[in-house]
Amino acid sequence: MRVGFGSVVLGAGLSAILSFIFLALAVGTDYWYIIEDKRTNHTEPQHVHSGLWGVETDEQPFTEDPPKISESEKHMQNMHNVIAVLLPLSLVLLVFGGICGMVSSLARSRLLLMGTASYFLLCSLLTVSGVSLYISYSQKALEEAKIRIGLEQMAMVHTSFGWSMGLAWLSFILEMITGLLLLLAAWMVQLVQYQETVAPI
């Protein structure tokens, strides 16, 4: 049982480390959204990629004249602000979760392990909320672009999500796995304690 407990805890630790690395790369890179602009007003296709902090290009692909900010765009800006808080916050919380996981594993405390597992599951909810909100934000931005430049021109613009978002999804999955493994470790500790209690009988 001890070997099993050690393997589960080691797996949880490895999963937590990978989830942190993937989320850090996702937050720090600018390939969340890929835009390929093939409109006729460009001499050659423009490849634009954007991240959580804005578009990485010398020219904004969807703007000709600076329009007035509409209520919809204000709403989108608020969504972006929430995204910019949720994902970095989840990243910071993962650091504290790793520390708590190490302490609870060394102490072999069922309550601490269950608390840390719940903590990681909460982090996973923050991560998936941030990613889902970014998807919704991107869809609204695409709808605004269609209104601004027209469907005919928009048909020549290809958009897709990039590998940065893929890393964020992987981080979410690994956070879930970490939480579930810690719950399994807590169950193992409880089982050992029960066996030690009934052994003399």
Short mmCIF file of the C-alpha atoms (twelve columns), coordinates in Angstrom:
data_MODEL
# 
_entry.id   MODEL 
# 
loop_
_atom_site.group_PDB 
_atom_site.id 
_atom_site.type_symbol 
_atom_site.label_atom_id 
_atom_site.label_alt_id 
_atom_site.label_comp_id 
_atom_site.label_asym_id 
_atom_site.label_seq_id 
_atom_site.Cartn_x 
_atom_site.Cartn_y 
_atom_site.Cartn_z 
_atom_site.pdbx_PDB_model_num 
ATOM 1   C CA . MET A 1   0.000   0.000  0.000   1 
ATOM 2   C CA . ARG A 2   2.898   2.374  0.788   1 
ATOM 3   C CA . VAL A 3   4.399   1.792  -2.642  1 
ATOM 4   C CA . GLY A 4   1.004   2.482  -4.189  1 
ATOM 5   C CA . PHE A 5   0.643   5.672  -2.174  1 
ATOM 6   C CA . GLY A 6   4.086   6.851  -3.238  1 
ATOM 7   C CA . SER A 7   3.355   6.181  -6.898  1 
ATOM 8   C CA . VAL A 8   0.043   8.056  -6.746  1 
ATOM 9   C CA . VAL A 9   1.618   11.042 -4.995  1 
ATOM 10  C CA . LEU A 10  4.509   11.062 -7.461  1 
ATOM 11  C CA . GLY A 11  2.060   10.992 -10.348 1 
ATOM 12  C CA . ALA A 12  0.107   13.870 -8.807  1 
ATOM 13  C CA . GLY A 13  3.304   15.881 -8.354  1 
ATOM 14  C CA . LEU A 14  4.411   15.300 -11.930 1 
ATOM 15  C CA . SER A 15  0.962   16.210 -13.233 1 
ATOM 16  C CA . ALA A 16  0.931   19.408 -11.158 1 
ATOM 17  C CA . ILE A 17  4.358   20.464 -12.441 1 
ATOM 18  C CA . LEU A 18  3.369   19.857 -16.063 1 
ATOM 19  C CA . SER A 19  0.099   21.738 -15.617 1 
ATOM 20  C CA . PHE A 20  2.025   24.738 -14.263 1 
ATOM 21  C CA . ILE A 21  4.534   24.649 -17.130 1 
ATOM 22  C CA . PHE A 22  1.825   24.368 -19.797 1 
ATOM 23  C CA . LEU A 23  -0.264  27.181 -18.305 1 
ATOM 24  C CA . ALA A 24  2.802   29.412 -17.911 1 
ATOM 25  C CA . LEU A 25  3.672   28.845 -21.577 1 
ATOM 26  C CA . ALA A 26  0.070   29.498 -22.602 1 
ATOM 27  C CA . VAL A 27  -0.137  32.762 -20.662 1 
ATOM 28  C CA . GLY A 28  3.275   33.924 -21.837 1 
ATOM 29  C CA . THR A 29  2.917   33.157 -25.553 1 
ATOM 30  C CA . ASP A 30  0.913   34.904 -28.262 1 
ATOM 31  C CA . TYR A 31  -0.556  32.042 -30.298 1 
ATOM 32  C CA . TRP A 32  -4.031  31.861 -28.825 1 
ATOM 33  C CA . TYR A 33  -5.646  33.099 -32.026 1 
ATOM 34  C CA . ILE A 34  -4.330  32.889 -35.596 1 
ATOM 35  C CA . ILE A 35  -5.553  35.189 -38.386 1 
ATOM 36  C CA . GLU A 36  -4.681  34.793 -42.073 1 
ATOM 37  C CA . ASP A 37  -5.836  37.828 -44.049 1 
ATOM 38  C CA . LYS A 38  -6.098  37.271 -47.829 1 
ATOM 39  C CA . ARG A 39  -8.124  40.342 -48.703 1 
ATOM 40  C CA . THR A 40  -7.429  42.087 -52.001 1 
ATOM 41  C CA . ASN A 41  -6.256  45.291 -50.324 1 
ATOM 42  C CA . HIS A 42  -3.118  43.451 -49.214 1 
ATOM 43  C CA . THR A 43  -0.301  42.604 -51.645 1 
ATOM 44  C CA . GLU A 44  0.298   39.303 -49.866 1 
ATOM 45  C CA . PRO A 45  -1.522  37.306 -47.154 1 
ATOM 46  C CA . GLN A 46  -1.004  38.687 -43.673 1 
ATOM 47  C CA . HIS A 47  -0.411  36.242 -40.846 1 
ATOM 48  C CA . VAL A 48  -1.365  37.637 -37.481 1 
ATOM 49  C CA . HIS A 49  -1.295  35.925 -34.112 1 
ATOM 50  C CA . SER A 50  -2.662  37.214 -30.844 1 
ATOM 51  C CA . GLY A 51  -2.419  36.305 -27.180 1 
ATOM 52  C CA . LEU A 52  -4.000  37.369 -23.921 1 
ATOM 53  C CA . TRP A 53  -2.300  40.742 -24.083 1 
ATOM 54  C CA . GLY A 54  -3.150  41.785 -27.650 1 
ATOM 55  C CA . VAL A 55  -2.380  41.298 -31.335 1 
ATOM 56  C CA . GLU A 56  1.236   40.770 -32.366 1 
ATOM 57  C CA . THR A 57  1.484   42.680 -35.650 1 
ATOM 58  C CA . ASP A 58  2.413   46.111 -36.945 1 
ATOM 59  C CA . GLU A 59  -1.020  46.522 -38.507 1 
ATOM 60  C CA . GLN A 60  -4.420  45.714 -37.045 1 
ATOM 61  C CA . PRO A 61  -6.046  43.323 -39.568 1 
ATOM 62  C CA . PHE A 62  -9.672  44.380 -39.144 1 
ATOM 63  C CA . THR A 63  -9.476  48.166 -38.885 1 
ATOM 64  C CA . GLU A 64  -9.453  50.785 -41.574 1 
ATOM 65  C CA . ASP A 65  -10.663 53.880 -39.717 1 
ATOM 66  C CA . PRO A 66  -10.725 53.959 -35.922 1 
ATOM 67  C CA . PRO A 67  -14.400 53.445 -35.054 1 
ATOM 68  C CA . LYS A 68  -16.183 54.733 -32.004 1 
ATOM 69  C CA . ILE A 69  -16.291 52.315 -29.113 1 
ATOM 70  C CA . SER A 70  -19.712 50.686 -28.974 1 
ATOM 71  C CA . GLU A 71  -21.419 49.078 -25.996 1 
ATOM 72  C CA . SER A 72  -20.595 45.674 -27.455 1 
ATOM 73  C CA . GLU A 73  -16.908 46.571 -27.667 1 
ATOM 74  C CA . LYS A 74  -16.973 47.851 -24.080 1 
ATOM 75  C CA . HIS A 75  -18.438 44.510 -23.052 1 
ATOM 76  C CA . MET A 76  -15.673 42.728 -24.958 1 
ATOM 77  C CA . GLN A 77  -13.057 44.849 -23.210 1 
ATOM 78  C CA . ASN A 78  -14.527 43.868 -19.853 1 
ATOM 79  C CA . MET A 79  -14.406 40.205 -20.894 1 
ATOM 80  C CA . HIS A 80  -10.766 40.609 -21.876 1 
ATOM 81  C CA . ASN A 81  -9.965  42.181 -18.523 1 
ATOM 82  C CA . VAL A 82  -11.529 39.227 -16.702 1 
ATOM 83  C CA . ILE A 83  -9.553  36.766 -18.842 1 
ATOM 84  C CA . ALA A 84  -6.334  38.648 -18.099 1 
ATOM 85  C CA . VAL A 85  -7.020  38.132 -14.385 1 
ATOM 86  C CA . LEU A 86  -8.388  34.570 -14.301 1 
ATOM 87  C CA . LEU A 87  -5.577  32.727 -16.076 1 
ATOM 88  C CA . PRO A 88  -2.607  34.426 -14.341 1 
ATOM 89  C CA . LEU A 89  -4.455  33.965 -11.032 1 
ATOM 90  C CA . SER A 90  -4.845  30.256 -11.747 1 
ATOM 91  C CA . LEU A 91  -1.123  30.123 -12.497 1 
ATOM 92  C CA . VAL A 92  -0.226  31.725 -9.157  1 
ATOM 93  C CA . LEU A 93  -2.631  29.434 -7.287  1 
ATOM 94  C CA . LEU A 94  -0.935  26.396 -8.816  1 
ATOM 95  C CA . VAL A 95  2.301   27.369 -7.057  1 
ATOM 96  C CA . PHE A 96  0.592   27.390 -3.650  1 
ATOM 97  C CA . GLY A 97  -1.195  24.175 -4.557  1 
ATOM 98  C CA . GLY A 98  2.126   22.493 -5.249  1 
ATOM 99  C CA . ILE A 99  3.437   23.533 -1.840  1 
ATOM 100 C CA . CYS A 100 0.277   22.304 -0.102  1 
ATOM 101 C CA . GLY A 101 0.440   19.034 -2.022  1 
ATOM 102 C CA . MET A 102 4.028   18.421 -0.934  1 
ATOM 103 C CA . VAL A 103 3.232   19.131 2.726   1 
ATOM 104 C CA . SER A 104 0.074   17.004 2.770   1 
ATOM 105 C CA . SER A 105 1.855   14.105 1.048   1 
ATOM 106 C CA . LEU A 106 4.750   14.138 3.514   1 
ATOM 107 C CA . ALA A 107 2.332   14.361 6.438   1 
ATOM 108 C CA . ARG A 108 0.139   11.596 4.981   1 
ATOM 109 C CA . SER A 109 -2.849  13.527 6.247   1 
ATOM 110 C CA . ARG A 110 -6.179  12.522 4.763   1 
ATOM 111 C CA . LEU A 111 -7.765  15.898 5.469   1 
ATOM 112 C CA . LEU A 112 -4.843  17.841 4.001   1 
ATOM 113 C CA . LEU A 113 -4.797  15.637 0.920   1 
ATOM 114 C CA . MET A 114 -8.526  16.102 0.406   1 
ATOM 115 C CA . GLY A 115 -8.187  19.854 0.907   1 
ATOM 116 C CA . THR A 116 -5.336  20.074 -1.587  1 
ATOM 117 C CA . ALA A 117 -7.277  17.956 -4.082  1 
ATOM 118 C CA . SER A 118 -10.234 20.325 -3.800  1 
ATOM 119 C CA . TYR A 119 -7.835  23.233 -4.223  1 
ATOM 120 C CA . PHE A 120 -6.504  21.827 -7.517  1 
ATOM 121 C CA . LEU A 121 -10.022 21.163 -8.757  1 
ATOM 122 C CA . LEU A 122 -10.853 24.797 -7.993  1 
ATOM 123 C CA . CYS A 123 -7.771  25.886 -9.972  1 
ATOM 124 C CA . SER A 124 -8.949  23.767 -12.885 1 
ATOM 125 C CA . LEU A 125 -12.319 25.559 -12.791 1 
ATOM 126 C CA . LEU A 126 -10.561 28.924 -12.954 1 
ATOM 127 C CA . THR A 127 -8.449  27.752 -15.882 1 
ATOM 128 C CA . VAL A 128 -11.347 26.345 -17.894 1 
ATOM 129 C CA . SER A 129 -13.417 29.447 -17.103 1 
ATOM 130 C CA . GLY A 130 -10.661 31.664 -18.472 1 
ATOM 131 C CA . VAL A 131 -10.246 29.554 -21.620 1 
ATOM 132 C CA . SER A 132 -14.000 29.355 -22.220 1 
ATOM 133 C CA . LEU A 133 -14.333 33.098 -21.743 1 
ATOM 134 C CA . TYR A 134 -11.531 33.647 -24.261 1 
ATOM 135 C CA . ILE A 135 -13.387 31.501 -26.797 1 
ATOM 136 C CA . SER A 136 -16.538 33.561 -26.253 1 
ATOM 137 C CA . TYR A 137 -14.502 36.764 -26.501 1 
ATOM 138 C CA . SER A 138 -12.937 35.618 -29.791 1 
ATOM 139 C CA . GLN A 139 -16.329 34.747 -31.262 1 
ATOM 140 C CA . LYS A 140 -17.690 38.181 -30.380 1 
ATOM 141 C CA . ALA A 141 -14.603 39.820 -31.884 1 
ATOM 142 C CA . LEU A 142 -15.193 37.843 -35.076 1 
ATOM 143 C CA . GLU A 143 -18.818 38.955 -35.193 1 
ATOM 144 C CA . GLU A 144 -17.741 42.594 -34.762 1 
ATOM 145 C CA . ALA A 145 -15.225 42.162 -37.590 1 
ATOM 146 C CA . LYS A 146 -17.936 40.758 -39.884 1 
ATOM 147 C CA . ILE A 147 -20.107 43.797 -39.212 1 
ATOM 148 C CA . ARG A 148 -17.211 46.190 -39.729 1 
ATOM 149 C CA . ILE A 149 -15.689 44.873 -42.945 1 
ATOM 150 C CA . GLY A 150 -18.606 42.885 -44.395 1 
ATOM 151 C CA . LEU A 151 -19.184 39.196 -45.060 1 
ATOM 152 C CA . GLU A 152 -17.629 39.310 -48.544 1 
ATOM 153 C CA . GLN A 153 -14.318 40.625 -47.258 1 
ATOM 154 C CA . MET A 154 -14.527 38.426 -44.167 1 
ATOM 155 C CA . ALA A 155 -14.742 35.330 -46.356 1 
ATOM 156 C CA . MET A 156 -11.127 36.002 -47.308 1 
ATOM 157 C CA . VAL A 157 -9.986  36.058 -43.690 1 
ATOM 158 C CA . HIS A 158 -9.256  32.661 -42.097 1 
ATOM 159 C CA . THR A 159 -9.220  32.423 -38.312 1 
ATOM 160 C CA . SER A 160 -8.336  29.579 -35.964 1 
ATOM 161 C CA . PHE A 161 -7.230  28.939 -32.416 1 
ATOM 162 C CA . GLY A 162 -3.515  28.380 -31.870 1 
ATOM 163 C CA . TRP A 163 -1.282  26.105 -29.844 1 
ATOM 164 C CA . SER A 164 -1.203  28.456 -26.850 1 
ATOM 165 C CA . MET A 165 -4.859  27.655 -26.215 1 
ATOM 166 C CA . GLY A 166 -4.069  23.958 -26.648 1 
ATOM 167 C CA . LEU A 167 -1.510  24.233 -23.845 1 
ATOM 168 C CA . ALA A 168 -4.113  25.896 -21.615 1 
ATOM 169 C CA . TRP A 169 -6.527  23.014 -22.249 1 
ATOM 170 C CA . LEU A 170 -3.772  20.509 -21.411 1 
ATOM 171 C CA . SER A 171 -3.087  22.408 -18.205 1 
ATOM 172 C CA . PHE A 172 -6.769  22.199 -17.268 1 
ATOM 173 C CA . ILE A 173 -6.818  18.426 -17.861 1 
ATOM 174 C CA . LEU A 174 -3.648  17.921 -15.809 1 
ATOM 175 C CA . GLU A 175 -5.041  20.026 -12.961 1 
ATOM 176 C CA . MET A 176 -8.090  17.760 -12.907 1 
ATOM 177 C CA . ILE A 177 -5.870  14.664 -12.928 1 
ATOM 178 C CA . THR A 178 -3.800  16.085 -10.070 1 
ATOM 179 C CA . GLY A 179 -6.897  16.681 -7.975  1 
ATOM 180 C CA . LEU A 180 -8.248  13.183 -8.654  1 
ATOM 181 C CA . LEU A 181 -4.903  11.543 -7.829  1 
ATOM 182 C CA . LEU A 182 -4.732  13.436 -4.542  1 
ATOM 183 C CA . LEU A 183 -8.247  12.254 -3.716  1 
ATOM 184 C CA . LEU A 184 -7.074  8.708  -4.437  1 
ATOM 185 C CA . ALA A 185 -4.065  9.251  -2.149  1 
ATOM 186 C CA . ALA A 186 -6.398  10.489 0.622   1 
ATOM 187 C CA . TRP A 187 -8.514  7.343  0.207   1 
ATOM 188 C CA . MET A 188 -5.369  5.193  0.477   1 
ATOM 189 C CA . VAL A 189 -4.384  6.907  3.727   1 
ATOM 190 C CA . GLN A 190 -7.872  6.376  5.116   1 
ATOM 191 C CA . LEU A 191 -7.766  2.708  4.138   1 
ATOM 192 C CA . VAL A 192 -4.402  2.192  5.843   1 
ATOM 193 C CA . GLN A 193 -5.654  3.913  8.986   1 
ATOM 194 C CA . TYR A 194 -8.734  1.696  9.007   1 
ATOM 195 C CA . GLN A 195 -6.648  -1.454 8.585   1 
ATOM 196 C CA . GLU A 196 -4.365  -0.393 11.447  1 
ATOM 197 C CA . THR A 197 -7.435  0.184  13.624  1 
ATOM 198 C CA . VAL A 198 -9.044  -3.222 13.009  1 
ATOM 199 C CA . ALA A 199 -5.767  -5.191 12.930  1 
ATOM 200 C CA . PRO A 200 -5.547  -5.824 16.697  1 
ATOM 201 C CA . ILE A 201 -9.143  -7.046 16.700  1 
# 
